[in-house]
Amino acid sequence: MQRAAIVFLAGVGCSSPAGVIDAAPPDQAAAPDAAQAASFSFVVVGCNRVEKADITTNNPSTANLAELDRTFAEIAALSPPPKFLFFAGDMVYGYKDAATLQPELAAWLAHYDASPLAAAGVELVPVPGNHEMQTKQNGLKYAYPEAEATWVAVMGSRIRGSNGPAAGGADQLQTDQARLDYSFDFSGTHFVVLDTDPVGADGSVPTTWVTADVSAARASGAAHIFAISHKPAYPSPLSAEGGFTSPAVRDALWTALEQNHAEAMLSAHNHLWYKTRPASTWQIVAGNGGSLLESTVPAADAFYGFTLVEVGASVTVKSFGRDVPSAGYLAPATPAKYPTTLRDTTDITWH
């Protein structure tokens, strides 16, 4: 990836020298042509939890706060501000039981509510990840009902829908997914939020429900369709984390997205930034939120940041990133030393 020469310095209030933007992405410095202006935008980022060995009592959220605070501040400084922040899972370490998960989620949410991003009015839409939904026992990772209940209890006010599938049904679900897999509409755009680790079906999604949902959205005239999940259908080949457990589930999901002209599925789980286009629908992996990056990522592509999606007559994905601190992934990442730059721009308009 070739990074842009213009940098994004959050929190700078004075006028900028040529080529440097004060708290705004590079191409938002000048007023865009009206025909090209985005109707609205949203941000996706995931995977910010720390490693187990780095959990401390003075950080009950178990988040990489140095990187999280940079991301919150920089998203808050975007002009115009995005409508949504989809946090695509692994915001906390979890991976044990509900008694551990609940205070971690509550601390994370309190940290968000005290951030400039919340003050800017950007709406948080949390998406469950495997660290929120699963436990790890005797070397096995599996989702458990208490985690689902805890997620809904803590994140309930931020969950934007309740139209997901009930237990049983064509997808043979073991638990009610009404508020874990759901969809909502905004400004002619249809969003499908997916839990990729439902109880009894880890590494999958309810494809019958998804197919019916996106088909109905397309039939009703949705201009754009996006799926947001934690685990990707098509993971990066550089990642050991993988994606869906079943190729059949992956293919059924992708068929539904393709047939209904979804622009993209945006995910995380792989600790890196990655894009691929299996057919017409794009897969964007935005798992570079602050967790320890994959050791296989080339140095030139090892960066933390966030992904901005601009939605209008066309749809553009922009990856903003800053280099990993030389002192380690938890070290402070000051804008002066680690500026955030535009790392990748992709037109994902449906063709």
MOSULPE-V896899 format. One record per residue. N is the residue number from 1. RES is the residue in three letters. OMEGA is omega in degrees with one decimal (* if undefined). Layout:
BEGIN
n->N res->RES omega->OMEGA
n->N res->RES omega->OMEGA
END
This chain:
BEGIN
n->1 res->MET omega->177.9
n->2 res->GLN omega->-176.4
n->3 res->ARG omega->179.4
n->4 res->ALA omega->-179.7
n->5 res->ALA omega->-178.9
n->6 res->ILE omega->-177.0
n->7 res->VAL omega->-177.6
n->8 res->PHE omega->-177.2
n->9 res->LEU omega->-177.9
n->10 res->ALA omega->171.8
n->11 res->GLY omega->179.2
n->12 res->VAL omega->-172.3
n->13 res->GLY omega->-176.7
n->14 res->CYS omega->178.0
n->15 res->SER omega->-172.4
n->16 res->SER omega->169.0
n->17 res->PRO omega->-179.3
n->18 res->ALA omega->176.2
n->19 res->GLY omega->179.1
n->20 res->VAL omega->-175.6
n->21 res->ILE omega->176.2
n->22 res->ASP omega->172.0
n->23 res->ALA omega->174.7
n->24 res->ALA omega->178.3
n->25 res->PRO omega->-174.5
n->26 res->PRO omega->-173.0
n->27 res->ASP omega->175.1
n->28 res->GLN omega->-178.8
n->29 res->ALA omega->177.4
n->30 res->ALA omega->-179.9
n->31 res->ALA omega->-179.2
n->32 res->PRO omega->174.0
n->33 res->ASP omega->-174.4
n->34 res->ALA omega->-178.3
n->35 res->ALA omega->-176.8
n->36 res->GLN omega->-176.6
n->37 res->ALA omega->179.6
n->38 res->ALA omega->175.4
n->39 res->SER omega->172.6
n->40 res->PHE omega->178.9
n->41 res->SER omega->173.7
n->42 res->PHE omega->-177.6
n->43 res->VAL omega->173.7
n->44 res->VAL omega->172.9
n->45 res->VAL omega->177.7
n->46 res->GLY omega->175.2
n->47 res->CYS omega->177.0
n->48 res->ASN omega->-176.0
n->49 res->ARG omega->179.2
n->50 res->VAL omega->172.9
n->51 res->GLU omega->-177.9
n->52 res->LYS omega->-178.1
n->53 res->ALA omega->-176.6
n->54 res->ASP omega->176.3
n->55 res->ILE omega->-179.8
n->56 res->THR omega->-179.1
n->57 res->THR omega->-179.9
n->58 res->ASN omega->174.2
n->59 res->ASN omega->-174.9
n->60 res->PRO omega->179.6
n->61 res->SER omega->-174.3
n->62 res->THR omega->177.3
n->63 res->ALA omega->172.5
n->64 res->ASN omega->-170.3
n->65 res->LEU omega->179.4
n->66 res->ALA omega->179.7
n->67 res->GLU omega->-179.3
n->68 res->LEU omega->-179.4
n->69 res->ASP omega->174.3
n->70 res->ARG omega->-178.7
n->71 res->THR omega->178.5
n->72 res->PHE omega->-177.7
n->73 res->ALA omega->-176.7
n->74 res->GLU omega->175.6
n->75 res->ILE omega->180.0
n->76 res->ALA omega->-177.3
n->77 res->ALA omega->178.7
n->78 res->LEU omega->179.5
n->79 res->SER omega->-0.9
n->80 res->PRO omega->-178.6
n->81 res->PRO omega->175.2
n->82 res->PRO omega->178.7
n->83 res->LYS omega->-174.2
n->84 res->PHE omega->161.6
n->85 res->LEU omega->172.5
n->86 res->PHE omega->176.1
n->87 res->PHE omega->-165.2
n->88 res->ALA omega->169.5
n->89 res->GLY omega->-175.4
n->90 res->ASP omega->173.8
n->91 res->MET omega->177.6
n->92 res->VAL omega->-178.4
n->93 res->TYR omega->177.1
n->94 res->GLY omega->172.1
n->95 res->TYR omega->179.5
n->96 res->LYS omega->-179.7
n->97 res->ASP omega->-176.1
n->98 res->ALA omega->179.3
n->99 res->ALA omega->175.9
n->100 res->THR omega->-175.5
n->101 res->LEU omega->-172.6
n->102 res->GLN omega->-179.6
n->103 res->PRO omega->176.5
n->104 res->GLU omega->178.9
n->105 res->LEU omega->-179.7
n->106 res->ALA omega->179.0
n->107 res->ALA omega->178.5
n->108 res->TRP omega->-178.0
n->109 res->LEU omega->177.0
n->110 res->ALA omega->178.3
n->111 res->HIS omega->177.0
n->112 res->TYR omega->-176.5
n->113 res->ASP omega->178.6
n->114 res->ALA omega->-174.4
n->115 res->SER omega->175.5
n->116 res->PRO omega->179.3
n->117 res->LEU omega->176.2
n->118 res->ALA omega->179.2
n->119 res->ALA omega->179.9
n->120 res->ALA omega->177.1
n->121 res->GLY omega->176.4
n->122 res->VAL omega->-174.6
n->123 res->GLU omega->177.2
n->124 res->LEU omega->171.8
n->125 res->VAL omega->-178.4
n->126 res->PRO omega->179.7
n->127 res->VAL omega->-176.2
n->128 res->PRO omega->175.5
n->129 res->GLY omega->-178.8
n->130 res->ASN omega->178.1
n->131 res->HIS omega->175.3
n->132 res->GLU omega->-172.5
n->133 res->MET omega->-172.3
n->134 res->GLN omega->166.0
n->135 res->THR omega->179.8
n->136 res->LYS omega->-176.1
n->137 res->GLN omega->177.2
n->138 res->ASN omega->177.5
n->139 res->GLY omega->-179.8
n->140 res->LEU omega->176.4
n->141 res->LYS omega->179.5
n->142 res->TYR omega->178.7
n->143 res->ALA omega->-179.4
n->144 res->TYR omega->-172.0
n->145 res->PRO omega->-177.7
n->146 res->GLU omega->177.6
n->147 res->ALA omega->178.0
n->148 res->GLU omega->-179.4
n->149 res->ALA omega->179.4
n->150 res->THR omega->178.3
n->151 res->TRP omega->-178.7
n->152 res->VAL omega->-179.2
n->153 res->ALA omega->-176.4
n->154 res->VAL omega->-174.2
n->155 res->MET omega->-171.9
n->156 res->GLY omega->-177.5
n->157 res->SER omega->-179.5
n->158 res->ARG omega->178.3
n->159 res->ILE omega->-166.8
n->160 res->ARG omega->-178.7
n->161 res->GLY omega->178.6
n->162 res->SER omega->-175.4
n->163 res->ASN omega->179.6
n->164 res->GLY omega->-175.3
n->165 res->PRO omega->175.7
n->166 res->ALA omega->176.8
n->167 res->ALA omega->-177.9
n->168 res->GLY omega->177.3
n->169 res->GLY omega->-176.4
n->170 res->ALA omega->179.7
n->171 res->ASP omega->174.8
n->172 res->GLN omega->-178.5
n->173 res->LEU omega->179.9
n->174 res->GLN omega->-177.9
n->175 res->THR omega->178.7
n->176 res->ASP omega->-178.8
n->177 res->GLN omega->-172.2
n->178 res->ALA omega->-178.1
n->179 res->ARG omega->177.4
n->180 res->LEU omega->168.9
n->181 res->ASP omega->-177.7
n->182 res->TYR omega->179.2
n->183 res->SER omega->174.5
n->184 res->PHE omega->-178.3
n->185 res->ASP omega->174.4
n->186 res->PHE omega->173.5
n->187 res->SER omega->177.9
n->188 res->GLY omega->-179.9
n->189 res->THR omega->-178.4
n->190 res->HIS omega->178.2
n->191 res->PHE omega->175.7
n->192 res->VAL omega->179.8
n->193 res->VAL omega->-171.8
n->194 res->LEU omega->169.5
n->195 res->ASP omega->-176.1
n->196 res->THR omega->174.1
n->197 res->ASP omega->174.7
n->198 res->PRO omega->-179.0
n->199 res->VAL omega->177.5
n->200 res->GLY omega->-178.8
n->201 res->ALA omega->-178.0
n->202 res->ASP omega->178.9
n->203 res->GLY omega->-179.6
n->204 res->SER omega->174.8
n->205 res->VAL omega->179.8
n->206 res->PRO omega->-170.4
n->207 res->THR omega->177.5
n->208 res->THR omega->178.5
n->209 res->TRP omega->-179.8
n->210 res->VAL omega->-178.7
n->211 res->THR omega->179.1
n->212 res->ALA omega->-177.1
n->213 res->ASP omega->-177.5
n->214 res->VAL omega->175.4
n->215 res->SER omega->178.0
n->216 res->ALA omega->178.9
n->217 res->ALA omega->179.0
n->218 res->ARG omega->-179.4
n->219 res->ALA omega->-178.8
n->220 res->SER omega->173.8
n->221 res->GLY omega->177.2
n->222 res->ALA omega->-179.1
n->223 res->ALA omega->-177.6
n->224 res->HIS omega->176.7
n->225 res->ILE omega->176.3
n->226 res->PHE omega->170.3
n->227 res->ALA omega->178.5
n->228 res->ILE omega->-177.4
n->229 res->SER omega->172.4
n->230 res->HIS omega->-179.8
n->231 res->LYS omega->179.3
n->232 res->PRO omega->172.8
n->233 res->ALA omega->-179.9
n->234 res->TYR omega->-177.3
n->235 res->PRO omega->175.5
n->236 res->SER omega->176.0
n->237 res->PRO omega->178.7
n->238 res->LEU omega->-172.1
n->239 res->SER omega->173.1
n->240 res->ALA omega->-176.0
n->241 res->GLU omega->178.7
n->242 res->GLY omega->-177.4
n->243 res->GLY omega->-178.6
n->244 res->PHE omega->179.4
n->245 res->THR omega->-173.6
n->246 res->SER omega->173.6
n->247 res->PRO omega->-179.9
n->248 res->ALA omega->176.6
n->249 res->VAL omega->177.5
n->250 res->ARG omega->-176.8
n->251 res->ASP omega->178.9
n->252 res->ALA omega->177.1
n->253 res->LEU omega->-175.3
n->254 res->TRP omega->175.5
n->255 res->THR omega->178.8
n->256 res->ALA omega->-179.7
n->257 res->LEU omega->-179.6
n->258 res->GLU omega->-175.1
n->259 res->GLN omega->-178.8
n->260 res->ASN omega->170.9
n->261 res->HIS omega->173.7
n->262 res->ALA omega->179.6
n->263 res->GLU omega->-173.7
n->264 res->ALA omega->163.2
n->265 res->MET omega->-178.9
n->266 res->LEU omega->-171.0
n->267 res->SER omega->178.5
n->268 res->ALA omega->175.1
n->269 res->HIS omega->172.2
n->270 res->ASN omega->-174.2
n->271 res->HIS omega->-177.9
n->272 res->LEU omega->171.2
n->273 res->TRP omega->-172.5
n->274 res->TYR omega->174.8
n->275 res->LYS omega->174.8
n->276 res->THR omega->-179.8
n->277 res->ARG omega->-178.2
n->278 res->PRO omega->175.8
n->279 res->ALA omega->176.6
n->280 res->SER omega->177.4
n->281 res->THR omega->-179.4
n->282 res->TRP omega->167.2
n->283 res->GLN omega->177.2
n->284 res->ILE omega->177.0
n->285 res->VAL omega->-178.3
n->286 res->ALA omega->-177.4
n->287 res->GLY omega->-177.5
n->288 res->ASN omega->-175.6
n->289 res->GLY omega->-180.0
n->290 res->GLY omega->173.0
n->291 res->SER omega->-179.6
n->292 res->LEU omega->-175.4
n->293 res->LEU omega->175.6
n->294 res->GLU omega->-178.0
n->295 res->SER omega->-177.7
n->296 res->THR omega->-177.9
n->297 res->VAL omega->176.6
n->298 res->PRO omega->-176.6
n->299 res->ALA omega->-178.2
n->300 res->ALA omega->-177.8
n->301 res->ASP omega->-179.0
n->302 res->ALA omega->-178.8
n->303 res->PHE omega->174.6
n->304 res->TYR omega->178.7
n->305 res->GLY omega->-176.5
n->306 res->PHE omega->-178.3
n->307 res->THR omega->179.9
n->308 res->LEU omega->176.6
n->309 res->VAL omega->179.0
n->310 res->GLU omega->-172.7
n->311 res->VAL omega->175.7
n->312 res->GLY omega->173.7
n->313 res->ALA omega->172.0
n->314 res->SER omega->179.9
n->315 res->VAL omega->-177.5
n->316 res->THR omega->175.3
n->317 res->VAL omega->178.6
n->318 res->LYS omega->177.4
n->319 res->SER omega->176.6
n->320 res->PHE omega->-176.5
n->321 res->GLY omega->175.8
n->322 res->ARG omega->-176.8
n->323 res->ASP omega->177.3
n->324 res->VAL omega->-179.7
n->325 res->PRO omega->-179.0
n->326 res->SER omega->-179.8
n->327 res->ALA omega->178.9
n->328 res->GLY omega->-170.5
n->329 res->TYR omega->179.9
n->330 res->LEU omega->-176.6
n->331 res->ALA omega->175.7
n->332 res->PRO omega->-179.7
n->333 res->ALA omega->-176.2
n->334 res->THR omega->-180.0
n->335 res->PRO omega->-177.8
n->336 res->ALA omega->-177.5
n->337 res->LYS omega->-178.0
n->338 res->TYR omega->-178.3
n->339 res->PRO omega->176.1
n->340 res->THR omega->-177.8
n->341 res->THR omega->176.2
n->342 res->LEU omega->-174.9
n->343 res->ARG omega->-177.0
n->344 res->ASP omega->174.4
n->345 res->THR omega->-177.4
n->346 res->THR omega->172.2
n->347 res->ASP omega->-178.5
n->348 res->ILE omega->177.3
n->349 res->THR omega->-179.3
n->350 res->TRP omega->179.0
n->351 res->HIS omega->*
END
